[in-house]
């Protein structure tokens, strides 16, 4: 199946629940649409913060979540999750196949801190996951870019 021009596998093909699939598509669109700001310090000082370090971090002023945390918020709103918290969903109750999307392997992101992962990098990883069942965090984080230098001997 395709979602606009992107390849999107079904929930069964991805090994995730239909509610997770729906929530992931929603969060992907919100991330791509610029609805989240990169709260790289995790202060949660305003609404709609994004930081891969925190399933959910709330203050009196705002909320910051990772991909899975925002998925839980969407599923909680829709009453399609039994998880009582975002942290429990991300760590224990999620479909197993979502693990590499929620927890980028450090070897794949060259030991980059999770808090450095931007919303646009998350969109790229989500797109890869939806198309193949595997998030390509290396590419999503721009680590596949070869630095070109002009080292011409004079």
NORBELZI-V153042 format. One line per field, one symbol per residue. burial: b if it has 16 or more other C-alpha atoms within 10 Angstrom, else e. A space follows every 50 residues. Layout:
# NORBELZI-V153042
burial = ???
This chain:
# NORBELZI-V153042
burial = eeeeeeebbbbeebebeebbbebbbebbebbbeeebbbbbebbbbebbbb bbbbbbbbeeeebbbbbbbbbbbbbbeeeebebebbbebbeeebeeebbb bbbbbeeebeeeebbbbbbbbbbbbbbbbbbebbbbbbbbbeeeeeeeee eeee
